[in-house]
Amino acid sequence: MSPKRKISLSEEDLIQALRNREKIAVEALYDMYSASLYGVIVRIVTEEAFAEDVLQETFVKIWNSFASYSADKGRLFTWMVNIARNLSIDKVRSKDFRNQGKNQELENNVTFIDEQRNTVYNPELLGIKEMVATLKPEQRAILDLVYFKGYTHVEAAEELDVPLGTIKTRLRMAIQQLRKHFNE
């Protein structure tokens, strides 16, 4: 069985095929733009499985909302990149995406973040674990939620069942305490 030949159309032909909702338009769209759009998406949504989902959602949205495309407002690729970018940002802001890392323990978060960003450093050399360990348990819990797990202050207040003002005060005190350690 021979490999499938990639379909390529001129931008004008692709636009016309999309307007006519022709099957070849979807195939050409994917063959011509999937790599570029995926590159845009993966820069924003670093988790590969989520990025692939966003790519699929991008093509579905392009197909379903093509009637709103206007060549007078810009090139087809620019319009598609904006759709991919907006869907990527929506995914990163979504509760589903943010919740994926909320089950991580404080000790595992530094390693988890490093693996996601392919960075290597040894936090023990900086003494971060020791500094965080000196904080009161309620300060550590808030620091863990807000800085390591990406919760908003409101979400942390709800999670810990503590008033928002208390969250902000404890977080500020924790940061001041850590700042003292860095300045020693």
Contacts in CASP RR format, 6 or more apart in sequence:
PFRMAT RR
TARGET T0000
AUTHOR 0000-0000-0000
METHOD contacts of the structure
MODEL  1
MSPKRKISLSEEDLIQALRNREKIAVEALYDMYSASLYGVIVRIVTEEAF
AEDVLQETFVKIWNSFASYSADKGRLFTWMVNIARNLSIDKVRSKDFRNQ
GKNQELENNVTFIDEQRNTVYNPELLGIKEMVATLKPEQRAILDLVYFKG
YTHVEAAEELDVPLGTIKTRLRMAIQQLRKHFNE
6 31 0 8 1.000
6 32 0 8 1.000
7 24 0 8 1.000
7 27 0 8 1.000
7 28 0 8 1.000
7 31 0 8 1.000
7 32 0 8 1.000
8 28 0 8 1.000
8 31 0 8 1.000
8 32 0 8 1.000
9 17 0 8 1.000
9 24 0 8 1.000
9 25 0 8 1.000
9 28 0 8 1.000
9 32 0 8 1.000
11 75 0 8 1.000
11 76 0 8 1.000
11 77 0 8 1.000
14 25 0 8 1.000
14 28 0 8 1.000
14 29 0 8 1.000
14 32 0 8 1.000
14 76 0 8 1.000
15 69 0 8 1.000
15 71 0 8 1.000
15 76 0 8 1.000
17 24 0 8 1.000
17 25 0 8 1.000
17 28 0 8 1.000
18 25 0 8 1.000
18 29 0 8 1.000
18 62 0 8 1.000
18 63 0 8 1.000
18 66 0 8 1.000
18 69 0 8 1.000
19 66 0 8 1.000
19 67 0 8 1.000
21 63 0 8 1.000
26 59 0 8 1.000
26 63 0 8 1.000
29 59 0 8 1.000
29 62 0 8 1.000
29 63 0 8 1.000
30 59 0 8 1.000
33 77 0 8 1.000
33 80 0 8 1.000
34 55 0 8 1.000
34 59 0 8 1.000
36 77 0 8 1.000
36 81 0 8 1.000
37 55 0 8 1.000
37 58 0 8 1.000
37 80 0 8 1.000
37 81 0 8 1.000
37 84 0 8 1.000
38 51 0 8 1.000
38 52 0 8 1.000
38 55 0 8 1.000
40 81 0 8 1.000
40 84 0 8 1.000
40 85 0 8 1.000
40 88 0 8 1.000
41 51 0 8 1.000
41 54 0 8 1.000
41 55 0 8 1.000
41 58 0 8 1.000
41 84 0 8 1.000
41 85 0 8 1.000
41 87 0 8 1.000
41 88 0 8 1.000
42 48 0 8 1.000
42 51 0 8 1.000
44 85 0 8 1.000
44 88 0 8 1.000
44 89 0 8 1.000
44 91 0 8 1.000
44 92 0 8 1.000
45 51 0 8 1.000
45 54 0 8 1.000
45 88 0 8 1.000
45 91 0 8 1.000
45 92 0 8 1.000
45 97 0 8 1.000
46 116 0 8 1.000
46 117 0 8 1.000
47 97 0 8 1.000
47 100 0 8 1.000
47 116 0 8 1.000
50 91 0 8 1.000
50 97 0 8 1.000
51 88 0 8 1.000
53 91 0 8 1.000
54 84 0 8 1.000
54 87 0 8 1.000
54 88 0 8 1.000
54 91 0 8 1.000
55 84 0 8 1.000
57 87 0 8 1.000
58 80 0 8 1.000
58 83 0 8 1.000
58 84 0 8 1.000
58 87 0 8 1.000
61 83 0 8 1.000
61 87 0 8 1.000
62 80 0 8 1.000
62 83 0 8 1.000
65 83 0 8 1.000
69 76 0 8 1.000
69 79 0 8 1.000
73 79 0 8 1.000
91 97 0 8 1.000
92 98 0 8 1.000
98 150 0 8 1.000
98 151 0 8 1.000
101 112 0 8 1.000
101 149 0 8 1.000
102 145 0 8 1.000
102 149 0 8 1.000
102 151 0 8 1.000
104 112 0 8 1.000
104 148 0 8 1.000
104 149 0 8 1.000
106 132 0 8 1.000
106 140 0 8 1.000
106 144 0 8 1.000
106 148 0 8 1.000
107 129 0 8 1.000
109 144 0 8 1.000
109 148 0 8 1.000
109 149 0 8 1.000
110 123 0 8 1.000
110 128 0 8 1.000
110 148 0 8 1.000
113 119 0 8 1.000
113 148 0 8 1.000
114 120 0 8 1.000
114 121 0 8 1.000
123 129 0 8 1.000
131 178 0 8 1.000
131 181 0 8 1.000
131 182 0 8 1.000
132 140 0 8 1.000
132 143 0 8 1.000
132 178 0 8 1.000
133 140 0 8 1.000
134 177 0 8 1.000
134 181 0 8 1.000
135 143 0 8 1.000
135 174 0 8 1.000
135 177 0 8 1.000
135 178 0 8 1.000
136 170 0 8 1.000
136 174 0 8 1.000
138 162 0 8 1.000
138 170 0 8 1.000
139 170 0 8 1.000
139 171 0 8 1.000
139 173 0 8 1.000
139 174 0 8 1.000
139 177 0 8 1.000
140 174 0 8 1.000
141 160 0 8 1.000
142 156 0 8 1.000
142 160 0 8 1.000
142 167 0 8 1.000
142 170 0 8 1.000
142 171 0 8 1.000
142 174 0 8 1.000
143 171 0 8 1.000
143 174 0 8 1.000
145 151 0 8 1.000
145 155 0 8 1.000
145 156 0 8 1.000
145 159 0 8 1.000
145 160 0 8 1.000
146 152 0 8 1.000
146 153 0 8 1.000
146 156 0 8 1.000
146 167 0 8 1.000
146 171 0 8 1.000
151 159 0 8 1.000
153 164 0 8 1.000
153 167 0 8 1.000
153 168 0 8 1.000
153 171 0 8 1.000
154 164 0 8 1.000
156 162 0 8 1.000
156 167 0 8 1.000
157 163 0 8 1.000
157 164 0 8 1.000
157 165 0 8 1.000
157 166 0 8 1.000
157 167 0 8 1.000
160 167 0 8 1.000
END
